[in-house]
Amino acid sequence: MAESRRELIGTTAVKAVTWNSKRTSLLIFNNHPTQILYFGFNARVTTTTGQPIRPYTGYAFSPGTGDDPTLDYWLIAAGANTDARITEQWVR
């Protein structure tokens, strides 16, 4: 199964993806034309400590690439109303 959704991310860290042991892959896509989106693994993520996702690019998490798609993922952005698209796939 798969699910996609839109989240508007601002300058305060938010938990955008909650731990799910059945998740098999995850894509976080920055759909904003100019602002950088950052991800981390807890509420302490900042624009300095987070991994950047540049405008109109994404980051895919899957076991095949050595990433763990089952974890919590927190997002923060360089500015308000940064359009993040999140796609999760999981097994039933």
C-alpha positions in Angstrom: 0.0 0.0 0.0 1.1 3.6 -0.5 0.0 7.0 0.7 1.0 10.5 -0.3 0.3 13.7 1.4 1.3 17.4 1.6 2.7 19.1 4.7 3.4 22.8 5.0 6.6 23.1 7.1 7.9 26.2 8.8 10.7 27.3 11.0 9.8 25.1 13.9 10.6 21.4 13.8 7.6 19.1 13.4 7.3 15.3 13.4 6.3 14.7 9.8 6.6 10.9 9.8 6.0 8.6 12.8 7.7 5.3 13.4 6.1 2.4 11.6 7.7 -1.0 11.5 5.7 -2.0 8.4 6.9 1.0 6.3 9.1 -0.3 3.4 10.0 2.9 1.8 9.7 6.7 2.3 10.1 9.7 0.0 10.3 13.3 1.3 10.2 15.8 -1.6 10.7 19.5 -1.3 8.1 21.1 -3.6 9.1 24.7 -2.8 10.8 26.8 -5.5 13.3 28.5 -3.3 13.3 27.4 0.4 15.5 24.5 1.7 13.8 21.7 3.7 15.8 19.9 6.4 15.2 16.5 8.0 16.5 14.9 11.2 15.6 12.1 13.6 14.3 14.1 16.6 12.8 17.4 17.7 16.2 19.0 18.0 16.7 19.2 14.3 17.6 22.7 13.0 18.6 24.2 9.7 22.2 23.9 10.9 22.1 20.3 12.1 19.5 18.8 9.6 20.2 17.1 6.3 19.2 19.5 3.5 16.7 18.8 0.8 17.1 21.4 -1.9 14.1 22.9 -3.8 12.4 20.5 -6.2 14.4 17.6 -5.0 13.7 14.7 -2.7 15.3 12.1 -0.5 14.3 8.4 -0.7 14.7 6.1 2.3 14.8 2.4 1.6 16.6 -0.6 3.1 18.3 -1.2 -0.2 20.2 2.1 0.0 21.2 1.5 3.7 18.5 3.9 5.1 15.8 3.0 7.6 12.3 4.1 6.4 10.7 2.9 9.6 12.0 5.7 11.8 10.5 9.0 13.0 11.5 11.9 10.7 11.3 15.5 11.8 11.3 18.4 9.3 12.1 22.1 9.5 12.5 24.7 6.8 14.4 27.8 6.0 11.1 29.7 5.8 7.4 29.5 6.4 5.0 27.4 4.3 7.6 25.2 2.7 5.6 22.6 0.7 6.8 19.1 1.6 5.4 16.0 -0.2 5.6 12.8 1.7 5.0 9.3 0.2 5.1 6.2 2.3 4.9 2.6 1.3 4.2 -0.3 3.6 3.1 -3.9 3.8 -0.1 -4.9 5.5 
